Amino acid sequence: MSSTAAGGKPSLSASALVADTATGSHHFTIDLYSRTKGIPTGEPLKSCPFTVGGHRWLVLYYPNGDQAENAGYISLRLILAENTSRTLRAQHQFRFAGEAENQALPLAAEPLNNFAGLASWGNSKFIRAEALEKSKHLRADSFAVRCDLIVVSDFRAVETPEPAPPAFVTVPPSDLHLHLGNLLLAEKGADVVFEAGGETFAAHRCLIAARSPVFSAELFGEMKESVDTTAVVKIDDMDAKVFKALLYFVYTDTLPETKREEAGEDAMSQHLLVAADKYNLDRLKLICEDKLCRCIQVSTVATILVLAEQHHCSGLKKACFDFLSSQANLKAAMASDGFEHLSQSCPAIMKELISMLSALVP
């Protein structure tokens, strides 16, 4: 029931009943099964203790059933191998190791309260001994079972956020990047032209400057060549495709989709990383690093490592060293042509790699 203060809104609150749960499994292998067949009915063999939910458990294996009416069956039971004052509820399932798990675990019929050593529950007729001996599960006089266990304890109430009011209006995700991408394509209101790789690209000074401090200095700062809006800003040492992708990212914060038949994604990522570093586009630089981490192979690792070292890409450098931590990868890569360039441009890296190779060779 809610209460209303004078002149105020009704107070609302909410809570939920939750429980601590823990999940675990125990594999129990029975070797020399044939030698256990002589154990009398009702006498178990025990697994090693295992812990689930902060409590110690045991699996009991009865080769000739846990009681007279179950003679001829393999019985499996679960036991809580400690005393506890807490009330525990559990779900459990016995199955042969390697078998598919049932969709739902059977719920124990009774809560486990002060569950001491002799009390247990489980599957008294897990499988007939005859059926086991004819099954695929018994191999070399050995079979293995798995006990899956979910322990639920300490039901308690917790406060939850106030229920959300019904939604009468659905707000769509932002589509600003689409509008800015269309603005780039339409060239409407463009006031600056860039030239890269023999191609020209119309753009908008304010937007470019807002995204890159380097472009901002070139277009509006002391580095600007001319205030004439008809001037062409030349981009040296950059392919037209690379600058086009760079410009697309500046407007949309994403990279253009690449057709499957177009090859050289790793090469494009390398060139874009250099461009991103040049124009202080940190997010684009990280995107390229991430892409290159997935392009590392024997034929490319030397080139990518040089790139990572020269442009201070710590994550990409770690990925290269992780790849080269394999003795086979390291030896194959050091035999490639790319390592000659690496030794000339990054001698410090070569020293690290030689040390790594020395450690790997017995």
C-alpha positions in Angstrom: 0.0 0.0 0.0 1.3 3.4 -0.9 1.1 6.5 1.3 0.7 10.0 0.1 2.4 13.0 1.8 0.5 16.3 1.8 0.8 17.8 -1.6 3.2 15.0 -2.8 3.2 11.9 -4.9 2.5 8.4 -3.6 5.7 6.6 -2.5 6.5 3.4 -4.4 8.9 0.7 -3.5 9.6 -2.9 -4.6 11.5 -5.9 -3.4 12.2 -9.5 -4.5 12.9 -12.8 -2.9 16.3 -14.1 -4.0 18.5 -17.0 -3.0 22.2 -17.7 -3.1 22.9 -20.5 -5.6 26.1 -22.4 -6.5 26.6 -24.9 -9.3 29.2 -27.6 -9.5 30.0 -31.1 -10.9 32.0 -34.0 -9.8 33.4 -36.8 -12.0 33.7 -40.1 -10.2 35.6 -42.9 -12.0 35.2 -46.5 -10.8 38.2 -48.6 -11.9 38.4 -52.4 -11.5 34.6 -52.6 -11.6 34.6 -56.4 -11.5 36.3 -56.4 -8.2 33.6 -54.2 -6.6 30.8 -56.7 -7.6 31.4 -58.8 -4.4 30.6 -55.9 -2.1 27.4 -56.8 -0.2 24.1 -54.9 -0.8 23.9 -51.7 1.2 27.6 -51.2 1.5 28.9 -48.1 -0.4 32.2 -47.0 -1.8 32.8 -43.2 -1.4 34.3 -40.6 -3.7 36.7 -38.0 -2.5 35.0 -35.0 -0.9 34.2 -32.1 -3.2 32.9 -28.6 -2.4 29.8 -26.9 -3.9 28.1 -23.9 -2.4 30.6 -23.8 0.4 29.7 -27.3 1.6 31.5 -30.6 1.3 29.8 -33.4 -0.5 30.4 -37.1 -1.3 29.1 -39.5 -3.9 28.3 -43.0 -2.7 28.6 -45.9 -5.1 26.7 -49.1 -4.2 27.8 -51.9 -6.6 24.9 -54.2 -5.5 22.2 -51.6 -4.6 21.6 -49.5 -1.6 19.1 -51.9 -0.1 17.7 -55.4 -0.7 14.9 -54.4 -3.1 17.5 -52.7 -5.3 19.9 -55.6 -5.5 21.2 -56.1 -9.0 21.3 -52.4 -9.6 24.0 -49.8 -9.4 22.9 -47.2 -6.8 24.3 -43.7 -6.6 23.6 -41.4 -3.8 24.7 -37.9 -2.8 25.6 -37.0 0.8 26.4 -33.8 2.6 29.6 -34.7 4.5 29.2 -32.2 7.2 26.7 -30.9 9.8 25.1 -27.5 9.1 22.5 -25.4 10.8 21.5 -23.8 7.5 18.6 -25.0 5.5 19.8 -26.2 2.1 17.8 -27.1 -1.0 19.5 -28.7 -3.9 19.0 -30.0 -7.4 21.1 -32.9 -8.6 21.5 -35.3 -11.5 23.6 -38.4 -11.9 24.6 -39.4 -15.4 27.4 -41.2 -17.2 30.4 -39.0 -17.9 30.1 -37.7 -21.4 26.4 -38.1 -21.7 24.2 -35.1 -22.7 22.7 -33.2 -19.7 19.0 -33.3 -19.3 17.2 -30.0 -19.8 16.1 -29.8 -16.2 17.6 -31.2 -13.0 15.2 -33.0 -10.7 14.5 -31.1 -7.6 15.3 -32.8 -4.3 12.0 -33.7 -2.5 13.1 -32.5 0.9 15.1 -29.6 2.1 18.5 -30.6 3.6 18.4 -29.3 7.1 21.0 -30.5 9.6 21.9 -33.0 7.0 24.5 -35.4 8.6 26.7 -38.1 7.3 24.2 -41.1 7.1 21.4 -39.2 5.3 21.5 -39.1 1.5 19.4 -39.1 -1.6 20.0 -39.9 -5.2 19.3 -42.7 -7.7 18.8 -46.1 -6.2 18.3 -47.8 -9.6 20.8 -45.9 -11.7 21.4 -48.9 -14.0 21.2 -52.7 -13.8 24.6 -54.3 -13.4 23.9 -56.5 -16.4 23.0 -53.6 -18.5 26.1 -51.7 -17.5 28.3 -54.7 -18.4 26.8 -54.8 -21.9 26.9 -51.0 -22.4 29.5 -48.7 -24.1 30.1 -47.0 -20.7 32.1 -49.9 -19.3 35.5 -49.9 -20.9 38.6 -51.7 -19.7 36.7 -52.7 -16.5 36.1 -49.0 -15.8 33.3 -46.5 -16.0 32.7 -42.9 -14.9 29.7 -41.0 -13.6 29.1 -37.4 -13.2 27.1 -35.7 -10.5 25.7 -32.2 -11.3 24.6 -30.2 -8.3 22.9 -26.9 -7.8 22.8 -25.7 -4.1 20.2 -23.1 -3.1 20.5 -21.5 0.3 19.6 -18.4 2.3 16.4 -17.1 0.8 16.2 -13.4 1.5 14.4 -10.3 0.4 16.2 -7.5 -1.4 15.1 -4.1 -2.5 14.6 -3.8 -6.3 14.2 -0.7 -8.5 10.8 0.8 -8.7 8.8 -0.9 -11.4 9.1 1.1 -14.6 5.9 2.9 -15.8 4.3 1.6 -18.9 6.0 2.9 -22.1 3.7 5.0 -24.3 6.5 6.3 -26.5 9.4 4.3 -28.1 12.5 6.3 -28.6 14.5 4.9 -31.6 18.3 4.7 -31.4 20.3 7.6 -32.6 20.7 8.0 -36.4 22.9 11.0 -36.4 25.7 9.0 -38.1 23.3 8.3 -41.0 22.5 12.0 -41.5 26.2 13.0 -41.3 27.0 10.2 -43.7 24.4 11.5 -46.2 25.8 15.0 -45.7 29.3 13.7 -46.7 27.9 11.9 -49.8 25.7 14.8 -50.9 28.5 17.4 -50.4 25.8 19.9 -49.5 27.3 23.0 -47.8 30.8 21.6 -48.3 33.4 24.4 -47.8 36.8 22.6 -48.1 38.3 20.2 -50.6 40.9 17.6 -49.8 43.2 16.0 -52.4 44.6 12.5 -51.7 46.0 10.0 -54.1 45.0 12.0 -57.1 41.3 12.2 -56.1 39.4 15.1 -54.5 36.9 15.0 -51.6 34.6 17.8 -50.6 34.0 18.1 -46.8 32.9 20.5 -44.1 35.6 22.4 -42.2 33.8 22.7 -38.8 32.9 19.0 -38.6 36.4 17.9 -39.7 38.0 20.3 -37.2 35.7 19.1 -34.4 36.7 15.5 -34.8 40.5 15.9 -35.2 42.8 18.4 -33.3 45.3 18.1 -36.2 42.7 19.0 -38.8 41.5 21.8 -36.5 45.0 23.3 -36.5 45.4 22.9 -40.2 42.0 24.5 -41.0 41.6 27.1 -38.3 44.9 27.5 -36.4 48.3 28.9 -37.2 48.9 25.9 -39.6 46.2 26.9 -42.0 47.4 27.6 -45.5 44.6 29.9 -46.5 41.2 31.2 -45.4 40.1 30.9 -49.0 37.3 28.3 -49.0 38.2 27.3 -52.6 41.7 26.2 -51.5 42.5 22.5 -51.9 44.1 20.9 -48.8 46.6 18.3 -50.1 47.1 15.1 -48.1 50.5 13.7 -48.8 51.5 10.0 -48.6 48.0 8.7 -48.4 46.1 6.6 -50.9 42.7 7.8 -52.0 40.9 4.7 -50.6 42.5 5.2 -47.2 41.5 8.9 -47.0 38.0 8.1 -48.1 37.6 5.5 -45.3 39.2 8.0 -42.9 36.7 10.7 -43.9 33.8 8.3 -43.6 34.9 7.5 -40.1 35.1 11.2 -39.2 31.5 11.7 -40.2 29.9 8.5 -39.0 32.3 7.1 -36.3 32.3 3.8 -38.2 34.2 2.3 -41.1 32.6 1.6 -44.4 31.4 -2.0 -45.1 33.9 -4.0 -47.1 32.7 -6.3 -49.8 33.6 -10.0 -49.3 35.4 -10.2 -52.6 37.6 -7.2 -51.7 40.9 -8.5 -50.3 43.6 -6.7 -48.3 41.6 -5.8 -45.1 44.8 -6.2 -43.1 46.7 -3.8 -45.4 43.8 -1.2 -45.2 43.9 -1.5 -41.4 47.6 -0.9 -41.4 47.3 2.3 -43.5 44.3 3.5 -41.5 46.2 3.0 -38.3 49.0 5.2 -39.5 46.4 7.8 -40.7 44.5 7.7 -37.4 47.8 8.2 -35.4 48.7 11.1 -37.6 45.4 12.9 -37.1 44.8 11.9 -33.4 41.8 9.8 -34.1 42.2 7.6 -31.1 39.1 5.5 -31.5 39.9 4.7 -35.1 43.4 3.8 -34.1 42.1 1.3 -31.5 39.6 -0.2 -34.1 42.5 -0.8 -36.5 44.6 -2.3 -33.7 41.8 -4.7 -32.9 41.4 -5.7 -36.5 45.1 -6.3 -36.9 45.3 -8.5 -33.8 43.1 -10.9 -35.8 45.3 -10.7 -38.9 48.6 -11.8 -37.2 50.2 -14.8 -39.0 53.7 -15.9 -39.9 53.7 -13.8 -43.1 52.5 -10.6 -41.4 53.7 -10.6 -37.9 57.0 -8.8 -38.6 55.3 -5.9 -40.5 52.6 -5.6 -37.9 55.1 -5.6 -35.1 57.1 -2.8 -36.7 53.8 -0.8 -37.1 52.9 -1.4 -33.4 56.3 -0.3 -32.2 56.5 2.9 -34.4 52.9 4.0 -33.5 52.9 3.1 -29.8 50.3 0.4 -30.1 50.9 -1.6 -26.8 47.9 -3.9 -27.3 48.9 -4.9 -30.8 52.5 -5.4 -29.7 51.4 -7.8 -27.0 49.3 -9.7 -29.5 52.3 -10.1 -31.7 54.5 -11.4 -28.9 51.7 -13.7 -27.8 51.7 -15.2 -31.3 55.5 -15.5 -31.3 55.5 -17.2 -27.9 54.9 -20.4 -29.9 58.3 -21.8 -30.7 57.1 -23.0 -34.2 55.6 -19.5 -35.0 58.7 -17.7 -33.8 61.1 -19.8 -35.8 59.0 -19.6 -39.0 58.5 -15.9 -38.7 62.2 -15.2 -38.1 63.0 -17.1 -41.3 60.7 -14.8 -43.3 61.8 -11.7 -45.3 59.8 -9.4 -43.0 62.3 -9.9 -40.2 65.1 -8.3 -42.1 63.1 -5.1 -42.2 62.3 -5.5 -38.5 65.9 -5.9 -37.5 66.8 -2.7 -39.3 64.0 -0.5 -38.1 63.4 -1.9 -34.6 66.7 -3.4 -33.3 65.3 -3.3 -29.7 62.5 -5.6 -30.7 64.9 -8.0 -32.3 66.8 -8.2 -29.0 63.6 -9.1 -27.2 62.8 -11.8 -29.8 66.3 -13.3 -29.7 66.0 -13.6 -26.0 62.6 -15.3 -26.4 64.0 -17.7 -28.9 66.9 -18.6 -26.6 64.5 -19.3 -23.8 62.4 -21.6 -26.0 65.3 -23.6 -27.4 66.3 -26.4 -24.9 
